[in-house]
């Protein structure tokens, strides 16, 4: 690995358009090379501009306040033809990872800045550097992508990465071992002995805590690792002695790990008779408490959790959908499958998947000590199956196709209300109490940021 400097900083305001409650970026080369993140009290866009050439790539970083007013604009020029593989941030640093094609070779370039955008470090890695992370090495760096896990506090100078190889069509070829770099020098600190899949992962105070599913038993456990060495310190089983659990909330602070979700009866694959649970562990993996709701609140209905959010009072609010299966669809589909099986003289009958009929949105409020304080059921149109939940500490936005519903965490007894309509392809982010939509216009080659207000 070689340390070198390839970046030039310029202050520049280019062809950008500001409209009422919206902002248009019309100098981006492609939406695929665009990323957005929260940078302290600013919202930051990072993208490749159209004036890049065969010898250098030009990127721009634009920062906004909550009203989409520009607070800062910085341009970067990198050697070679670059494509952004990912960007991230922690309390003190911003970083960007590029695939770079130089004359006669390809490398992975890392760019690290402070929160103001000032370049602190650039370094590159070759295919030889990534070889130890894969059983069969790496032949083409263009096949490489990364998963990252955010570090914080005293660990913010550690960059955690999982390398993965993909085909041109986007199929996963191989997972590499997780490894850690020094954020500012690119020096390898450690690598895991074998590839592992993190269902979710968070870091705090020298610990990496990851939820992993055992590929043989299918059971979920919390694995505690040292952020300094990568060594596995402890494995904490998360499944109850009888039954199974679905985890929708996984949070870590400076002293504990918080897990919450629904618990089901033994061998219950139907999602029936789900009961809420909240459990906490300390940072050494010792259980603080494990509380399970004593009431079967949905009876014969099935429960599918959407996620959870902490309200302004510190209580946890878990949202889910109460649903039934369309029995008519199952019977009709089964008959058709049997008839097809007889027609082609096949001994196998393919059972159709039953359609879910959502009947209610359900909400539960749980105190930090695991006490179950409130439970509410709100009837909904059965066609509404919410695909995504966006949250802050005051409200939750529930997304269904082009509709956005608002649920107030300060008064969870009130049903969610229809908030507005949005483009089904827009990405959404909450920033400074405002909801920002990020969309694209392929014909005009524009990226559009807009502040979304209610009906």
HUPETA-V179080 format. One record per pair of residues at least 4 apart in sequence whose ideal C-beta (glycine too) atoms are under 7 Angstrom apart, sorted by the first residue. I is the first residue (numbers start at 1). J is the second residue. D is the distance in whole Angstrom. If there is no record, write none. Layout:
# HUPETA-V179080
i=I j=J d=D
i=I j=J d=D
This chain:
# HUPETA-V179080
i=1 j=123 d=7
i=1 j=125 d=6
i=1 j=129 d=6
i=1 j=186 d=6
i=2 j=124 d=6
i=3 j=123 d=5
i=3 j=185 d=7
i=3 j=186 d=7
i=4 j=122 d=7
i=4 j=123 d=7
i=4 j=124 d=7
i=5 j=122 d=6
i=6 j=78 d=5
i=6 j=79 d=5
i=6 j=122 d=5
i=7 j=76 d=5
i=7 j=77 d=7
i=7 j=78 d=6
i=7 j=111 d=6
i=7 j=119 d=5
i=7 j=122 d=6
i=8 j=77 d=5
i=9 j=74 d=6
i=9 j=76 d=7
i=9 j=119 d=6
i=10 j=75 d=4
i=11 j=73 d=7
i=11 j=74 d=7
i=12 j=73 d=6
i=12 j=75 d=5
i=13 j=73 d=5
i=14 j=27 d=5
i=15 j=26 d=6
i=15 j=27 d=5
i=16 j=25 d=6
i=17 j=24 d=4
i=17 j=26 d=6
i=18 j=23 d=6
i=19 j=24 d=7
i=21 j=450 d=6
i=21 j=451 d=4
i=22 j=68 d=7
i=22 j=448 d=6
i=22 j=449 d=6
i=22 j=450 d=4
i=22 j=451 d=7
i=23 j=68 d=5
i=23 j=449 d=4
i=24 j=446 d=5
i=24 j=448 d=5
i=25 j=45 d=7
i=25 j=47 d=7
i=25 j=446 d=7
i=25 j=447 d=4
i=26 j=445 d=7
i=26 j=446 d=5
i=27 j=49 d=5
i=27 j=50 d=5
i=28 j=34 d=6
i=28 j=47 d=5
i=28 j=48 d=7
i=28 j=49 d=7
i=28 j=447 d=5
i=29 j=33 d=6
i=29 j=48 d=5
i=29 j=49 d=6
i=29 j=50 d=5
i=29 j=52 d=6
i=31 j=440 d=5
i=31 j=447 d=6
i=33 j=47 d=6
i=33 j=48 d=4
i=33 j=83 d=6
i=33 j=84 d=5
i=34 j=45 d=7
i=34 j=47 d=4
i=34 j=447 d=6
i=35 j=46 d=5
i=35 j=84 d=6
i=35 j=87 d=4
i=36 j=43 d=7
i=36 j=44 d=7
i=36 j=45 d=5
i=36 j=429 d=7
i=36 j=438 d=6
i=37 j=44 d=6
i=37 j=87 d=6
i=37 j=89 d=5
i=38 j=43 d=6
i=38 j=431 d=6
i=39 j=44 d=4
i=39 j=63 d=6
i=39 j=89 d=6
i=39 j=94 d=7
i=39 j=115 d=6
i=40 j=115 d=6
i=42 j=63 d=4
i=42 j=64 d=6
i=42 j=65 d=7
i=42 j=71 d=6
i=43 j=63 d=7
i=43 j=64 d=5
i=43 j=431 d=5
i=43 j=436 d=7
i=44 j=61 d=6
i=44 j=63 d=5
i=45 j=62 d=5
i=46 j=59 d=6
i=46 j=61 d=5
i=46 j=87 d=6
i=46 j=96 d=7
i=47 j=59 d=7
i=47 j=60 d=6
i=48 j=52 d=6
i=48 j=57 d=6
i=48 j=58 d=7
i=48 j=59 d=5
i=48 j=84 d=7
i=49 j=58 d=5
i=49 j=59 d=7
i=49 j=60 d=5
i=51 j=58 d=5
i=52 j=56 d=7
i=52 j=57 d=5
i=52 j=58 d=5
i=54 j=81 d=6
i=56 j=77 d=5
i=56 j=78 d=6
i=56 j=79 d=6
i=57 j=78 d=5
i=57 j=80 d=7
i=57 j=81 d=6
i=57 j=82 d=4
i=58 j=75 d=6
i=58 j=77 d=5
i=59 j=76 d=5
i=59 j=78 d=7
i=60 j=73 d=7
i=60 j=75 d=5
i=61 j=74 d=5
i=61 j=117 d=6
i=62 j=70 d=6
i=62 j=73 d=5
i=63 j=71 d=5
i=63 j=72 d=4
i=64 j=68 d=5
i=64 j=69 d=6
i=64 j=70 d=6
i=64 j=71 d=6
i=65 j=69 d=5
i=65 j=71 d=6
i=65 j=432 d=7
i=66 j=431 d=6
i=66 j=432 d=3
i=66 j=433 d=7
i=66 j=434 d=5
i=68 j=449 d=6
i=68 j=451 d=6
i=72 j=117 d=7
i=74 j=117 d=4
i=78 j=82 d=5
i=78 j=98 d=7
i=78 j=109 d=7
i=79 j=102 d=7
i=80 j=100 d=4
i=80 j=101 d=6
i=80 j=102 d=4
i=81 j=101 d=4
i=82 j=98 d=4
i=82 j=99 d=7
i=82 j=100 d=5
i=82 j=109 d=7
i=83 j=98 d=6
i=83 j=99 d=5
i=84 j=96 d=6
i=84 j=98 d=6
i=85 j=97 d=5
i=85 j=98 d=6
i=85 j=99 d=6
i=85 j=145 d=6
i=85 j=146 d=6
i=86 j=97 d=5
i=86 j=146 d=5
i=86 j=148 d=6
i=87 j=95 d=7
i=87 j=96 d=5
i=88 j=95 d=6
i=88 j=148 d=5
i=88 j=150 d=7
i=89 j=93 d=7
i=89 j=94 d=5
i=90 j=150 d=6
i=90 j=151 d=5
i=90 j=152 d=5
i=90 j=156 d=4
i=91 j=152 d=6
i=91 j=153 d=7
i=91 j=156 d=5
i=92 j=114 d=7
i=92 j=115 d=7
i=92 j=156 d=5
i=93 j=112 d=6
i=93 j=114 d=7
i=93 j=156 d=6
i=93 j=183 d=6
i=94 j=113 d=5
i=94 j=115 d=7
i=95 j=110 d=7
i=95 j=111 d=7
i=95 j=112 d=5
i=95 j=159 d=7
i=95 j=183 d=7
i=96 j=111 d=5
i=97 j=108 d=7
i=97 j=110 d=6
i=97 j=146 d=6
i=98 j=109 d=4
i=99 j=106 d=7
i=99 j=108 d=6
i=99 j=141 d=6
i=99 j=142 d=6
i=99 j=144 d=7
i=100 j=106 d=7
i=100 j=107 d=5
i=100 j=109 d=5
i=101 j=106 d=5
i=102 j=106 d=7
i=102 j=107 d=7
i=106 j=141 d=5
i=106 j=142 d=7
i=107 j=124 d=4
i=107 j=125 d=6
i=107 j=126 d=6
i=107 j=141 d=7
i=108 j=124 d=7
i=108 j=125 d=5
i=108 j=141 d=6
i=108 j=144 d=7
i=109 j=122 d=7
i=109 j=124 d=5
i=110 j=122 d=7
i=110 j=123 d=5
i=110 j=186 d=6
i=111 j=119 d=7
i=111 j=122 d=5
i=112 j=120 d=5
i=112 j=121 d=4
i=112 j=183 d=6
i=112 j=184 d=6
i=113 j=117 d=5
i=113 j=118 d=6
i=113 j=119 d=5
i=113 j=120 d=6
i=114 j=118 d=5
i=114 j=120 d=6
i=120 j=184 d=6
i=121 j=184 d=5
i=121 j=185 d=7
i=123 j=186 d=4
i=125 j=129 d=4
i=125 j=130 d=7
i=127 j=131 d=7
i=127 j=138 d=5
i=127 j=139 d=7
i=127 j=141 d=6
i=130 j=134 d=7
i=130 j=138 d=5
i=130 j=144 d=7
i=130 j=163 d=6
i=131 j=137 d=4
i=131 j=138 d=6
i=132 j=191 d=7
i=133 j=163 d=5
i=133 j=176 d=4
i=133 j=177 d=5
i=133 j=179 d=6
i=133 j=191 d=6
i=134 j=138 d=6
i=134 j=174 d=6
i=134 j=176 d=5
i=138 j=144 d=7
i=138 j=165 d=7
i=143 j=165 d=5
i=143 j=166 d=6
i=143 j=173 d=7
i=144 j=163 d=6
i=144 j=165 d=6
i=145 j=164 d=5
i=145 j=166 d=6
i=146 j=161 d=5
i=146 j=162 d=7
i=146 j=163 d=6
i=147 j=162 d=4
i=147 j=164 d=7
i=148 j=160 d=6
i=148 j=161 d=6
i=149 j=160 d=4
i=149 j=201 d=5
i=149 j=203 d=6
i=150 j=203 d=7
i=151 j=155 d=4
i=151 j=156 d=5
i=151 j=158 d=5
i=151 j=160 d=6
i=151 j=203 d=5
i=152 j=156 d=6
i=152 j=203 d=6
i=152 j=204 d=7
i=153 j=204 d=7
i=153 j=205 d=7
i=154 j=205 d=7
i=155 j=203 d=6
i=155 j=206 d=6
i=155 j=227 d=5
i=157 j=182 d=6
i=157 j=183 d=5
i=157 j=184 d=6
i=158 j=180 d=5
i=158 j=183 d=6
i=158 j=189 d=7
i=158 j=227 d=6
i=159 j=180 d=7
i=159 j=181 d=4
i=159 j=183 d=5
i=160 j=178 d=7
i=160 j=180 d=6
i=161 j=179 d=6
i=161 j=181 d=7
i=162 j=175 d=7
i=162 j=176 d=7
i=162 j=178 d=5
i=163 j=176 d=4
i=164 j=172 d=6
i=164 j=175 d=5
i=164 j=176 d=6
i=165 j=173 d=4
i=165 j=174 d=5
i=166 j=170 d=6
i=166 j=171 d=6
i=166 j=172 d=6
i=166 j=173 d=6
i=167 j=171 d=5
i=167 j=173 d=6
i=175 j=195 d=4
i=175 j=197 d=7
i=176 j=195 d=6
i=177 j=191 d=5
i=177 j=192 d=5
i=177 j=194 d=6
i=177 j=195 d=5
i=178 j=192 d=5
i=178 j=196 d=7
i=179 j=188 d=6
i=179 j=190 d=7
i=179 j=191 d=4
i=180 j=189 d=4
i=180 j=190 d=5
i=180 j=230 d=6
i=181 j=186 d=6
i=181 j=187 d=7
i=181 j=188 d=6
i=181 j=189 d=7
i=182 j=186 d=7
i=182 j=187 d=4
i=182 j=189 d=6
i=190 j=229 d=6
i=190 j=230 d=4
i=191 j=230 d=7
i=192 j=196 d=6
i=192 j=230 d=6
i=196 j=212 d=6
i=197 j=212 d=7
i=198 j=210 d=4
i=198 j=211 d=7
i=198 j=212 d=6
i=199 j=211 d=4
i=199 j=212 d=6
i=199 j=213 d=6
i=200 j=211 d=5
i=200 j=250 d=5
i=201 j=208 d=6
i=201 j=209 d=7
i=201 j=210 d=4
i=202 j=209 d=6
i=202 j=250 d=7
i=202 j=252 d=4
i=203 j=207 d=7
i=203 j=208 d=5
i=203 j=227 d=6
i=204 j=252 d=5
i=204 j=253 d=7
i=204 j=254 d=6
i=204 j=283 d=7
i=205 j=254 d=6
i=205 j=283 d=6
i=206 j=226 d=7
i=206 j=227 d=5
i=206 j=228 d=6
i=207 j=224 d=6
i=207 j=227 d=6
i=207 j=283 d=5
i=208 j=225 d=4
i=208 j=227 d=5
i=209 j=222 d=6
i=209 j=224 d=6
i=209 j=252 d=6
i=209 j=257 d=6
i=210 j=223 d=5
i=210 j=225 d=7
i=211 j=220 d=6
i=211 j=222 d=6
i=211 j=247 d=7
i=211 j=250 d=6
i=212 j=221 d=6
i=212 j=223 d=5
i=213 j=218 d=6
i=213 j=220 d=5
i=214 j=218 d=6
i=214 j=219 d=5
i=214 j=221 d=7
i=219 j=237 d=7
i=219 j=239 d=5
i=220 j=238 d=5
i=220 j=239 d=6
i=221 j=235 d=5
i=221 j=236 d=6
i=221 j=237 d=5
i=221 j=238 d=6
i=222 j=236 d=4
i=222 j=238 d=6
i=222 j=257 d=7
i=222 j=281 d=7
i=223 j=232 d=6
i=223 j=235 d=6
i=224 j=233 d=4
i=224 j=234 d=4
i=224 j=285 d=5
i=225 j=230 d=6
i=225 j=231 d=7
i=225 j=232 d=6
i=225 j=233 d=6
i=226 j=230 d=7
i=226 j=231 d=5
i=226 j=233 d=6
i=234 j=285 d=4
i=236 j=281 d=6
i=236 j=285 d=5
i=238 j=245 d=6
i=238 j=259 d=7
i=239 j=244 d=6
i=239 j=245 d=6
i=240 j=245 d=6
i=240 j=263 d=6
i=242 j=266 d=4
i=243 j=263 d=6
i=243 j=264 d=5
i=243 j=265 d=5
i=243 j=266 d=5
i=243 j=268 d=7
i=244 j=264 d=5
i=244 j=268 d=7
i=245 j=261 d=6
i=245 j=263 d=5
i=245 j=277 d=7
i=246 j=261 d=5
i=246 j=262 d=5
i=246 j=305 d=6
i=247 j=259 d=6
i=247 j=261 d=4
i=248 j=260 d=7
i=248 j=261 d=5
i=248 j=305 d=4
i=248 j=307 d=5
i=248 j=308 d=6
i=248 j=318 d=6
i=249 j=258 d=7
i=249 j=259 d=7
i=249 j=260 d=4
i=249 j=261 d=6
i=249 j=308 d=4
i=249 j=316 d=7
i=249 j=318 d=7
i=250 j=259 d=6
i=251 j=258 d=4
i=252 j=257 d=5
i=255 j=282 d=7
i=255 j=283 d=7
i=256 j=280 d=5
i=256 j=281 d=7
i=256 j=282 d=6
i=256 j=288 d=6
i=257 j=280 d=7
i=257 j=281 d=5
i=258 j=280 d=6
i=259 j=279 d=5
i=260 j=277 d=7
i=260 j=278 d=5
i=260 j=308 d=6
i=260 j=316 d=6
i=260 j=318 d=6
i=260 j=366 d=7
i=261 j=277 d=6
i=261 j=305 d=6
i=262 j=274 d=4
i=262 j=275 d=7
i=262 j=276 d=6
i=262 j=303 d=5
i=262 j=305 d=6
i=263 j=274 d=7
i=263 j=275 d=5
i=263 j=277 d=5
i=263 j=292 d=6
i=264 j=268 d=4
i=264 j=271 d=7
i=264 j=273 d=7
i=264 j=274 d=5
i=265 j=273 d=5
i=268 j=272 d=6
i=268 j=273 d=7
i=270 j=302 d=6
i=271 j=302 d=4
i=271 j=303 d=6
i=271 j=304 d=6
i=272 j=300 d=7
i=272 j=302 d=5
i=273 j=296 d=5
i=274 j=298 d=6
i=274 j=303 d=4
i=275 j=292 d=6
i=275 j=293 d=5
i=275 j=296 d=6
i=276 j=293 d=4
i=276 j=318 d=6
i=276 j=364 d=5
i=276 j=366 d=7
i=276 j=372 d=7
i=277 j=291 d=6
i=277 j=292 d=5
i=277 j=293 d=7
i=278 j=291 d=5
i=278 j=316 d=7
i=278 j=366 d=5
i=278 j=370 d=4
i=279 j=287 d=7
i=279 j=289 d=7
i=279 j=290 d=4
i=280 j=288 d=4
i=280 j=289 d=6
i=281 j=285 d=6
i=281 j=286 d=6
i=281 j=287 d=6
i=281 j=288 d=6
i=282 j=286 d=5
i=282 j=288 d=6
i=289 j=370 d=6
i=291 j=370 d=3
i=293 j=372 d=5
i=297 j=375 d=6
i=298 j=303 d=6
i=298 j=322 d=5
i=301 j=322 d=5
i=301 j=323 d=7
i=301 j=324 d=6
i=301 j=359 d=7
i=302 j=323 d=5
i=302 j=324 d=7
i=303 j=320 d=5
i=303 j=322 d=6
i=304 j=320 d=6
i=304 j=321 d=5
i=304 j=323 d=6
i=305 j=318 d=6
i=305 j=320 d=4
i=306 j=319 d=5
i=306 j=320 d=6
i=306 j=321 d=7
i=306 j=386 d=6
i=306 j=389 d=5
i=307 j=319 d=6
i=307 j=389 d=5
i=308 j=316 d=5
i=308 j=317 d=6
i=308 j=318 d=4
i=309 j=317 d=5
i=309 j=391 d=4
i=309 j=396 d=6
i=309 j=409 d=6
i=310 j=314 d=6
i=310 j=316 d=6
i=310 j=393 d=6
i=311 j=315 d=5
i=311 j=317 d=6
i=311 j=393 d=7
i=311 j=409 d=4
i=311 j=410 d=7
i=312 j=393 d=5
i=312 j=394 d=6
i=312 j=409 d=7
i=312 j=410 d=6
i=314 j=368 d=6
i=315 j=365 d=5
i=315 j=366 d=6
i=315 j=367 d=6
i=315 j=373 d=7
i=316 j=366 d=5
i=317 j=363 d=6
i=317 j=365 d=5
i=317 j=409 d=6
i=317 j=412 d=6
i=318 j=364 d=5
i=318 j=366 d=7
i=319 j=361 d=7
i=319 j=363 d=6
i=319 j=389 d=7
i=319 j=396 d=7
i=320 j=362 d=5
i=321 j=358 d=5
i=321 j=361 d=6
i=321 j=386 d=7
i=322 j=359 d=6
i=322 j=360 d=4
i=322 j=362 d=5
i=322 j=377 d=7
i=323 j=356 d=5
i=323 j=357 d=6
i=323 j=358 d=5
i=323 j=359 d=6
i=324 j=357 d=5
i=324 j=359 d=6
i=325 j=330 d=7
i=325 j=354 d=4
i=325 j=356 d=6
i=326 j=330 d=7
i=326 j=354 d=6
i=326 j=355 d=4
i=326 j=357 d=6
i=327 j=331 d=6
i=328 j=332 d=6
i=329 j=333 d=6
i=329 j=354 d=6
i=329 j=355 d=5
i=330 j=334 d=6
i=330 j=352 d=7
i=330 j=354 d=5
i=331 j=335 d=7
i=332 j=336 d=7
i=333 j=337 d=6
i=333 j=352 d=3
i=334 j=338 d=6
i=334 j=351 d=6
i=334 j=352 d=7
i=335 j=339 d=6
i=336 j=340 d=6
i=337 j=341 d=6
i=337 j=349 d=5
i=337 j=350 d=5
i=337 j=351 d=7
i=337 j=352 d=6
i=338 j=342 d=7
i=338 j=349 d=6
i=339 j=343 d=6
i=340 j=344 d=6
i=341 j=346 d=5
i=341 j=348 d=7
i=341 j=349 d=5
i=356 j=385 d=7
i=357 j=382 d=5
i=358 j=380 d=6
i=358 j=382 d=6
i=358 j=384 d=6
i=358 j=385 d=5
i=359 j=379 d=7
i=359 j=382 d=6
i=360 j=377 d=5
i=360 j=378 d=6
i=360 j=379 d=6
i=360 j=380 d=6
i=361 j=378 d=5
i=361 j=380 d=5
i=361 j=416 d=6
i=362 j=376 d=7
i=362 j=377 d=5
i=363 j=376 d=5
i=363 j=412 d=5
i=364 j=372 d=7
i=364 j=374 d=7
i=364 j=375 d=5
i=365 j=373 d=5
i=365 j=374 d=4
i=365 j=412 d=6
i=366 j=370 d=7
i=366 j=371 d=7
i=366 j=372 d=6
i=366 j=373 d=7
i=367 j=371 d=4
i=367 j=373 d=6
i=374 j=412 d=6
i=376 j=412 d=6
i=376 j=413 d=6
i=378 j=415 d=4
i=378 j=416 d=7
i=380 j=384 d=5
i=384 j=400 d=5
i=385 j=400 d=7
i=386 j=398 d=4
i=386 j=399 d=6
i=386 j=400 d=5
i=387 j=399 d=6
i=387 j=400 d=7
i=388 j=399 d=4
i=389 j=396 d=6
i=389 j=398 d=6
i=390 j=397 d=4
i=390 j=428 d=5
i=390 j=430 d=6
i=391 j=396 d=5
i=392 j=430 d=5
i=394 j=409 d=6
i=394 j=410 d=6
i=395 j=406 d=6
i=395 j=407 d=7
i=395 j=408 d=6
i=395 j=409 d=6
i=396 j=407 d=4
i=396 j=409 d=6
i=397 j=404 d=6
i=397 j=405 d=7
i=397 j=406 d=6
i=397 j=419 d=7
i=397 j=428 d=7
i=397 j=435 d=7
i=398 j=405 d=4
i=398 j=407 d=6
i=398 j=416 d=6
i=399 j=404 d=6
i=401 j=424 d=6
i=402 j=421 d=5
i=402 j=422 d=6
i=402 j=423 d=7
i=402 j=424 d=5
i=403 j=418 d=6
i=403 j=421 d=6
i=404 j=419 d=5
i=404 j=420 d=5
i=404 j=422 d=6
i=405 j=416 d=4
i=405 j=417 d=7
i=405 j=418 d=6
i=405 j=419 d=6
i=406 j=416 d=6
i=406 j=417 d=6
i=406 j=419 d=4
i=407 j=416 d=4
i=408 j=414 d=6
i=418 j=455 d=7
i=419 j=454 d=5
i=419 j=455 d=7
i=420 j=452 d=6
i=420 j=454 d=5
i=420 j=455 d=5
i=422 j=426 d=5
i=422 j=437 d=6
i=422 j=452 d=7
i=423 j=439 d=5
i=425 j=439 d=6
i=426 j=437 d=4
i=426 j=438 d=6
i=426 j=439 d=4
i=427 j=438 d=4
i=428 j=435 d=6
i=428 j=437 d=6
i=429 j=436 d=5
i=430 j=435 d=6
i=431 j=436 d=6
i=434 j=451 d=6
i=435 j=452 d=4
i=436 j=449 d=6
i=436 j=451 d=6
i=436 j=452 d=7
i=437 j=450 d=5
i=437 j=452 d=5
i=438 j=449 d=6
i=439 j=448 d=5
i=440 j=446 d=7
i=440 j=447 d=5
i=440 j=448 d=7
i=441 j=446 d=4
i=441 j=448 d=6
